[in-house]
């Protein structure tokens, strides 16, 4: 598998270099379908790439993952609004020298004050006009004491303790810099950025339009005149429209393995990129309300699942089993196979696991003549709905009769945050491939994104241990210890790690899909149309 990945990397590099060697053409509007209505346009307040993909092109970060590289790593971080950065001797202060002459889309100058305001928002210190309605990334920046400006062109982040991965968090598409002079209320509907594209319109159930920023501070970019996102909730309709030429590019990772086979059969020249996405299908279980406040019943759920069946049905075998960090075929931190197989319910003996699950159900008073009714809550897009149907089928094996309760995207995250569900079929896309993001965001006791309410203070202490560790191999040992314990505790039971494709018409150039994120590769300033 490593050899395949290496070859894939070499091919990607050659493709990238070949594309760079071509003469980019300016002009044209990129047409992409969008799978659903984004909850809002405010990236800092949302937790979905339904928002990031259309609105990341409006912004810049302090630093960014190299958009031409398929894998996000610390060594692939490049300057953006920050032209350079340096650490203090104690590794607790990170100072950025900022680009000069950058303007917001409304003509106001960008300064270090905007960076300070952004981190006041993210750390919960902003005034009422700039307070975030939701703050899904607050857990990312829990180690940030604050930010201070020195003039207009220098800003320093002050950390409570050393944290080597802070640059990784800053490079995510989830970490744009917001303007100090614009309220968060406006950012939800008419966002203002410094990026290569400017906001034009956002119409619910219709689409989103953004246009080239003629005053973009990176001279000569972007190449496109604009991007139009048309909302097409039905995947089959969207794919037919793409194949007929109505769209230039599919919504990222909406092309499943079965669909990919059909598209390639009908469009031999189509350009498709398959990646792992750093996105897991998992269960969220409301452990604070009956009946799943009973840990034995939660354990029965884990034992009931046939993970290979999910992979075979949904992805024709092309997906991965793994723990809470993305498996190492495309990721960096994944749990070794031998440790994964040791966890009860995650081994390959499905028949034995289910027999154990039925024994638990018998002790709880259930059986063929007394079945447990259940609603499986899930989001109204195929990535969620399709595995929810399979889960309902599998739970019948342990006398649970489940119906799928489909919830519209704009209501999904608020409902889950309120714990208005019993069991949810969820997907978790990690903003970056790093334990500091995944563990603090999804499993820390007080995190807004810890939907299940899982809380283990002893494990949480290890979050800080791995975060401060500078030796990569030592850090991995702690990360794996945490990963195994989270699986054993049923914190957020993992079903599978998804793989899917993004497809483009052959004239779309300059886009590189990233293998370990669904959130970080959508600046679009290097994309152009060869027609």
Helices and strands as residue ranges (DSSP letters): H 2-21, E 29-34, G 43-45, H 49-55, G 56-58, E 63-65, G 74-76, E 77-79, E 82-87, E 93-98, H 112-122, G 128-130, E 144-149, E 154-159, H 166-170, H 184-187, E 197-203, E 207-212, E 226-231, H 235-243, H 257-266, E 271-275, E 279-285, H 295-304, H 307-315, H 337-341, H 350-363, E 372-379, H 382-395, G 396-398, E 400-407, H 409-417, E 423-429, H 435-443, H 457-468, H 472-488, E 494-497, E 500-504, E 508-509, E 528-529
